């Protein structure tokens, strides 16, 4: 593993100097602002112009983990709101236990603070769970749902192999090795052999405190899930997954599609949990087609 880390450092140093394999741009196109929400401060950025598209980050991530290419493409047509979940990145927290309903309340509170009455909600991974909770609890605020690499949670979730979960929560070895482990979980091995991941993945994304990530994991584990309530969702829904996702296997997205009336499921056959990095162009087009086809 140490040898692999050294190789990674050499590759990243080389690619930084080579325009043909330049690293993915950092997500710093707009100033980071803060809003007082639900008793805490949430850090956020607003990108682009157009109808609002609220984007909810997944487990352990901050807003700088979004696919830079996906943000660039979507910001051409929409006003994007990206933010750090409570306790992550530059957002603060309080003494309350993390929970998926609390994350949904935070998202709604940020929309209120910014005067967003109704929006399309996009969630990745844990963010897709939060997006479902928000849409079920406050359907009047959600124009449409985009669920990427998501799950119905609870007892109906298809869980990852125990070894995958151990690697996902392994904090040993410093930030470089933690990042390398994450990359190897997000992307299929065959894809990594033929694609320089640093051209699509924001390699300078924030590494959040392990204790707070574990609190997020506990919130996901304790969430009762959405399966029994999916019939309550009446908004248009687009579901996107990678068939080789080892973190939240694609069967979870299949379940979501089966439970949400009128939803559309798109599966990428050679993609993992990081499908939004692998196929940003295709996903941006799919989202454009989905939103343009919605009728209020």
N, C-alpha and C positions, 0 to 999 in steps of 0.2 A: 504493500500500500504506500509506503514511503517513496518507493521508486516511482510509482504512478503519480504521486503528488509533485515530485520534481519535474517529471515529464510535462505535467499540466502547466507548471509555472513557465517552463521554456516555451511551450506552445502559445500560451497567452501573451508572453512578451513578444514573440515573433509576430503573432497576428496583429498586435497593436500597431506594428510598424508597416504592415502590408495592407494596402487598401482593398486588395482582392478578398481578403478574409478579415476585414475590420470587425472588431467586437460590436455587438449590438449596442445602440446608443442608450445612455442612461435616461430614465424618465424624469427629466428636469426641465421640460419645455415651459413650465409655468411655475409661478411662485407657490410655495407651500403656505397656506393660510390655516387659521384655526377658528373653530366655532365652539361656543359653549353649548353642550348637548347632554341632556340626561345626567347632569351633575358632573360631567367631565369635559375635557377639551379634546375634540377630534381634529386631527390634522388632515387637510384635504387639498386637492388641486382641481381646477376646472380647465378643461382643454377643449378647443374647437367651438363650433357654433352650430345651432340647430335644435331639434327636439332633444329633451334631456334623456341621457342614458346613464343610469347609476350603476357603478361597477363595484361589486363586493368581493374583496380578496379572500383567499383561502387560508388554510391552516399554516400558521407560523410565518406568514408573509406580510410584507408592508406594500404600500402602493407602488413602490419602485420595482416590484417583482412582476408587474404586468408586462406582457410581450410588448416591447417598444414598437414593433412593426404593426401590431394590432391596434395600439393606441393611435399611431399616425394615420392609419387608414380610416378608423372609425371617426376620428376627430374632423375629418373632411366633411362629414355629413351630420354629426351630432354634437351636442354639448355634453362632454363627458364629465362625470363627477367620480373621481377616484379618491380613496381615503384610507387612512390607517385605522384598522379596528382598534377598539379600546386596548390599551396596554402595549400596542405594537407601534414600531416606528416612533413618530413624534406625538402620538396620542397618549393621553393620560388614562388613569384608571382610578377606581375607588375600591372600597372593601367588598363590594358585592361579588358573589361567585359568578364566573362566566357562564353563560348559557346561550343557546341558539335564540330563544325568544328575546333575551336581552340584546343580542347583536342586532336583531330585527328592529327593536325599539330604538337603538342607537341610529340605525340607518334612517328610520322614519324621522327621528329628531333632527338629523342633519338636513334632510329634505325640507323640513319645516323651517329650520334656521335660514336656509338659502331660498325660501319661497318657491320650492318645487312642489306643485300641487299633485302632479301625476307624471309618471315616468315609466319607461321601459327599464326593467331591473335585470342586470346580468350578474350572475354569480359563478365563480369558479371554485370547485371542490367544496370546502366548508362554506364558502360564500354562496354556493348553490343551495345549500340547506337553509341558510339565512334568508335567501331570496324566496324560497318556498314559504317559510314561516311568515314573512312579511306579506306575501300575496294572499295567503289564507286568512291572516288576521285583519288585513286592511285592503281588501280587493279594490276599493274605490280609489286607491292611490297608485295602482299598478296597471299600466296600459298593456304590457306584455312581459313575458319572462324568457330569458335566455339562460339555460342551465348547462354549464360546461363541466364535464367530469364530475357530475353530481351523484346524489344518492337519496333514497327515501328515508335513510337512517333507521334507527330503532332496530327491532328484532327482524325487520324485513330487509335490512341491508345485507348485501353479500360482502363479507369482510375480506381484507387482504390476508395473505399467508402470515403467520406469526413472525416469520423471518423478515418479511418486508416491514412490518410495524416496528420491529426492533431496530432495523437500519434507519427508518424514518425518524426515530426518536433518539438515536445514538448521537451524543454530543461530544464524544471523545475525539482527540486529535487536532483540535483547533479549527478555525473557520475554513481553512483551505480544504481540509479533508471532509469537513461537514458539507461543504459545497459540492465536493466531488461525489459524495454519497448521494446527495439530493439529485444531482444530474443523472446518475446511474439508475435512480428510481423513476425519474420523470420521463426518460426516453428509452425506447427499446434498444437492446444491444445491437441489433442489426442496423438500425438507423444511425446510431452513434459511430459505427464503423465507416460510414460513407458521408457523414455530415459534420462539419465543424460546429459544435453546439454553441460556441461563443459568438457566432454570427447572429444567433437568434435569441440567446438567453442573456439577460442583464447580469453580467458577472459581478457587478459592484452592488447588487441588491443588499439591503440591510439584513444582517443576521440578528434576529430578535432574541431576547433572553430566554433560555431554555425553560425556566420555571413558568413563564407566561405561555409559551407554546404548549406545555403540558396542561395548563389550565384550559386552553382551547380544546385540547384532545379530550379532556374530561367532559367538557361541555358537549362535544360531539357524541361521546359515549353515553351520556345521560339523557340526551335528547330522545323523546319518545317517538320521534319520526313523523313522517307526513302521510304514510301509506293509507291509513284509515280516513284521511281528510282530503286526499287528492281530488275526490269528486267535487269538492267545494271550489276548485279552481276553475274559473270561467274565462280567464284571459288567454289570448293566444300564447302558445308556448313552443319554443324551439329548444331541442335537447341535442347536445353535441357530446360525443365520446370517442375515445380511442379504443380500438378492439384489443390492444395490448396493454391497457392500463392495469398496473399491478397494485396501485394504491387504493383506488375505488374501481373495482372491475366493471367492465362494460355492462354486465348483467344488471347493475343498478340503474343505469340509464334506460335499459330496456323495460325495467319495472316502472320507472317514471312515465315512460311513453304509454305503457299499458294502462296506467292509472289516471292519466290526465287526458280528458276527452278532447279530441281534435288536435293533439300535439303532433309535432313533426320530429322525428329522430334522424340524425345524421351520424353515421359511424365511419370513422377513418380506419381502414384495415391495418395500417402499419404504424399506428400512433399510440402513444402512452398517455399518462396523466398530463403530460406537458403538450397535449395536442394543440393548444393555442399558440405555442411557440413554433411547432413543426409546420403548421398549416395556417399561419396568420392571414395570408391573402385569401385563401378559400373561405375561411371562417368569417372574415370581414364581409365578403360578398354574400355569404349565406345570411348573415345578420342584416345586411342592407336589404336583401330580397324579402326577408321575414318582416322587417319593420315597415317597409314600403307597402307590403301587402295587408297590413293590419287596418281594420276599419273601426273607427271610434263609435 
